[in-house]
Amino acid sequence: MSKVILKGYIIVPHEDLSAVEQALPIHTQLTLEEEGCLIFEVTKHDGDPRRFDVYEEFVDRAAFNAHQARVKNSHWGGVSLNVARHYEICEE
C-alpha cells in the first residue's frame, strides 16, 4: 500500500469566496475525521486572497478515493464547484 499525497492550490472565484471561506472549517474537520486521513491542510495564500494552498495525505488509494467520493456529494462539493483546482497527486 502506498500513501497518497495531493498538493497544489485552488483559485476561488471572487463571487464564491465568502461561501468557500465559511465552509472550509467544517470541510477540514470532516476530512480530518475520515478514516485514513493523515494530514489535511488548506491555507490562504498571503499574496492572493482567492488562492488557497492545499496539502493532503491519505494512508492509501482507497482512503483517498473514499474522501473524493464523500466530498463530491457534500456541502463543500457544492460551494467549491466553480473553484479552479491545480493539484499534483502522487503515491509514495
Backbone bond lengths (Angstrom), bond angles and torsions (degrees), N, CA, C in turn:
res aa  C-N    CA-C-N  psi(-1)  N-CA   C-N-CA  omega(-1)  CA-C   N-CA-C  phi
1 M - - - 1.461 - - 1.522 109.65 -
2 S 1.313 116.17 133.14 1.452 122.35 178.96 1.519 110.30 -108.80
3 K 1.315 115.11 139.79 1.459 120.70 174.75 1.522 108.55 -69.83
4 V 1.343 117.23 141.11 1.459 122.27 178.25 1.523 108.50 -104.78
5 I 1.333 115.37 129.55 1.460 122.08 179.85 1.523 108.74 -121.49
6 L 1.312 115.54 129.49 1.460 122.39 174.29 1.516 106.51 -116.65
7 K 1.333 116.19 129.15 1.455 119.47 175.88 1.517 109.15 -142.98
8 G 1.304 114.94 149.26 1.450 120.61 -178.77 1.510 110.69 156.38
9 Y 1.325 115.28 -142.57 1.455 119.22 -178.46 1.523 110.31 -156.60
10 I 1.331 113.95 163.66 1.458 121.01 174.05 1.525 108.12 -122.37
11 I 1.320 115.49 150.74 1.460 122.46 172.98 1.520 106.56 -117.60
12 V 1.326 115.70 121.59 1.461 122.19 -175.33 1.529 109.06 -98.64
13 P 1.329 117.93 128.40 1.467 119.66 174.56 1.534 109.87 -58.19
14 H 1.310 115.58 143.35 1.463 120.78 -177.62 1.531 112.10 -51.91
15 E 1.326 116.42 -41.73 1.471 120.29 -176.65 1.533 112.90 -69.16
16 D 1.326 118.06 -17.63 1.466 121.94 -179.93 1.527 113.12 -103.35
17 L 1.318 117.14 -3.16 1.463 121.25 -171.79 1.526 112.95 -59.66
18 S 1.297 118.31 -45.24 1.466 121.22 -178.39 1.523 111.22 -63.07
19 A 1.312 117.51 -45.34 1.471 121.05 -179.68 1.524 111.29 -64.80
20 V 1.325 117.48 -40.00 1.465 121.49 179.16 1.524 110.02 -65.35
21 E 1.317 116.93 -45.55 1.470 120.33 179.47 1.524 111.63 -62.44
22 Q 1.313 117.56 -37.31 1.468 120.81 178.84 1.522 111.61 -70.58
23 A 1.327 117.90 -36.28 1.464 121.61 -177.09 1.528 113.61 -82.45
24 L 1.315 117.35 -20.47 1.460 121.21 -173.63 1.531 114.64 -59.84
25 P 1.337 121.00 -44.16 1.472 118.83 -179.73 1.530 113.70 -59.92
26 I 1.313 117.85 -40.86 1.469 120.46 179.55 1.528 109.91 -70.60
27 H 1.323 116.65 -40.71 1.469 120.27 177.08 1.530 110.14 -59.21
28 T 1.309 116.70 -43.82 1.460 121.37 179.09 1.525 110.85 -62.83
29 Q 1.325 116.59 -46.99 1.470 120.80 -179.33 1.526 111.08 -60.67
30 L 1.331 116.86 -47.02 1.466 120.64 -178.97 1.529 111.21 -63.51
31 T 1.316 116.50 -38.65 1.462 119.72 179.78 1.524 110.93 -66.91
32 L 1.325 117.03 -44.36 1.465 120.09 179.67 1.522 112.18 -63.15
33 E 1.331 117.27 -24.45 1.462 121.85 178.35 1.529 112.99 -82.74
34 E 1.329 117.48 -11.36 1.459 121.14 -179.43 1.526 110.86 -66.77
35 E 1.320 115.50 142.22 1.465 120.09 174.77 1.520 108.60 -64.47
36 G 1.299 116.05 128.28 1.452 120.55 177.57 1.514 115.16 95.46
37 C 1.330 118.28 -5.79 1.463 120.44 176.90 1.524 108.56 -82.31
38 L 1.321 116.21 124.34 1.465 121.49 178.67 1.531 111.70 -98.54
39 I 1.323 116.14 -45.17 1.464 122.34 -179.06 1.523 108.24 -143.18
40 F 1.331 116.06 138.34 1.464 120.57 173.89 1.521 107.04 -146.60
41 E 1.325 115.91 109.51 1.461 121.18 -178.03 1.516 109.81 -130.99
42 V 1.324 115.84 128.81 1.456 122.19 174.16 1.524 105.77 -130.58
43 T 1.324 116.70 116.45 1.457 120.58 -175.92 1.524 110.78 -126.54
44 K 1.315 114.47 139.51 1.460 120.38 179.14 1.525 109.06 -69.21
45 H 1.293 115.98 134.79 1.463 122.54 -179.19 1.532 109.62 -75.45
46 D 1.303 116.76 136.89 1.467 120.89 -178.48 1.526 113.43 -64.60
47 G 1.314 118.02 -35.48 1.457 121.26 -174.20 1.516 115.99 -89.51
48 D 1.333 117.65 -13.90 1.468 121.02 -176.53 1.525 108.45 -143.75
49 P 1.337 117.99 111.30 1.467 120.48 -176.52 1.524 114.34 -66.00
50 R 1.340 117.74 -13.01 1.468 120.46 179.05 1.525 112.11 -96.61
51 R 1.339 117.34 -4.30 1.467 121.45 -178.59 1.530 110.13 -102.14
52 F 1.341 114.16 135.92 1.452 121.56 175.87 1.521 107.59 -127.92
53 D 1.326 116.53 125.63 1.456 121.16 177.82 1.526 108.90 -82.71
54 V 1.326 115.88 139.14 1.463 121.93 -172.91 1.533 109.48 -124.98
55 Y 1.334 115.54 134.92 1.462 121.62 173.74 1.523 107.87 -142.48
56 E 1.329 116.44 124.68 1.465 122.09 -178.50 1.523 109.61 -134.45
57 E 1.330 116.05 145.21 1.461 121.70 170.70 1.520 108.63 -135.18
58 F 1.332 115.00 133.58 1.456 122.22 176.27 1.526 108.20 -126.40
59 V 1.324 116.58 150.31 1.468 120.95 -174.50 1.523 113.02 -61.60
60 D 1.336 117.14 -30.10 1.467 120.29 -179.35 1.524 109.88 -162.87
61 R 1.312 115.29 177.39 1.470 121.76 -178.03 1.529 111.23 -63.29
62 A 1.327 117.96 -37.02 1.472 120.76 -179.93 1.527 110.75 -62.44
63 A 1.326 117.47 -43.19 1.471 120.70 178.81 1.522 110.56 -66.05
64 F 1.324 117.34 -40.62 1.458 121.35 177.97 1.525 110.71 -63.73
65 N 1.332 116.79 -44.43 1.468 120.54 179.29 1.526 111.55 -64.24
66 A 1.326 117.16 -38.05 1.470 120.72 177.35 1.522 109.97 -63.56
67 H 1.318 116.59 -40.13 1.465 120.42 176.89 1.529 110.84 -61.66
68 Q 1.316 116.34 -47.14 1.464 120.27 -179.66 1.530 111.22 -60.53
69 A 1.309 117.05 -40.70 1.467 121.07 179.74 1.530 110.89 -66.26
70 R 1.332 117.29 -41.94 1.469 120.47 179.45 1.521 110.34 -63.35
71 V 1.320 115.49 -45.43 1.465 120.53 -176.48 1.526 111.25 -63.54
72 K 1.310 116.50 -37.89 1.464 120.99 -177.05 1.533 111.97 -54.19
73 N 1.321 117.32 -38.35 1.461 121.60 -176.55 1.524 113.35 -106.23
74 S 1.335 116.84 18.30 1.466 120.60 -177.43 1.532 111.48 -98.66
75 H 1.323 115.17 172.45 1.474 120.78 173.93 1.528 109.55 -57.59
76 W 1.330 116.73 -43.45 1.462 121.03 178.42 1.526 110.61 -57.70
77 G 1.316 116.82 -42.19 1.456 120.70 178.75 1.519 112.07 -56.85
78 G 1.318 116.35 -37.34 1.462 120.66 178.72 1.518 113.21 -72.34
79 V 1.343 116.94 -47.46 1.468 119.12 -176.26 1.527 112.08 -73.50
80 S 1.329 117.19 -21.48 1.469 119.53 -179.04 1.530 112.53 -102.16
81 L 1.299 117.12 14.10 1.462 121.65 -176.56 1.532 112.89 -56.50
82 N 1.334 117.66 -38.34 1.460 122.02 -176.07 1.528 113.67 -92.59
83 V 1.308 116.93 4.52 1.462 121.98 -178.98 1.531 109.86 -71.64
84 A 1.331 115.92 136.03 1.472 120.83 174.96 1.524 108.05 -86.45
85 R 1.312 116.43 121.29 1.459 122.13 -176.38 1.530 110.65 -103.98
86 H 1.311 115.00 130.84 1.458 122.20 179.40 1.520 106.78 -127.36
87 Y 1.338 116.21 90.76 1.456 122.26 -172.17 1.518 111.72 -122.11
88 E 1.324 113.58 154.14 1.453 123.02 167.60 1.517 106.06 -122.45
89 I 1.317 117.70 129.26 1.461 122.13 179.59 1.520 108.05 -118.72
90 C 1.336 114.95 128.43 1.460 118.78 178.75 1.531 109.31 -138.00
91 E 1.308 114.62 163.61 1.472 121.03 177.70 1.521 108.58 -120.28
92 E 1.317 115.17 135.14 1.469 121.10 178.51 1.497 110.47 -118.58
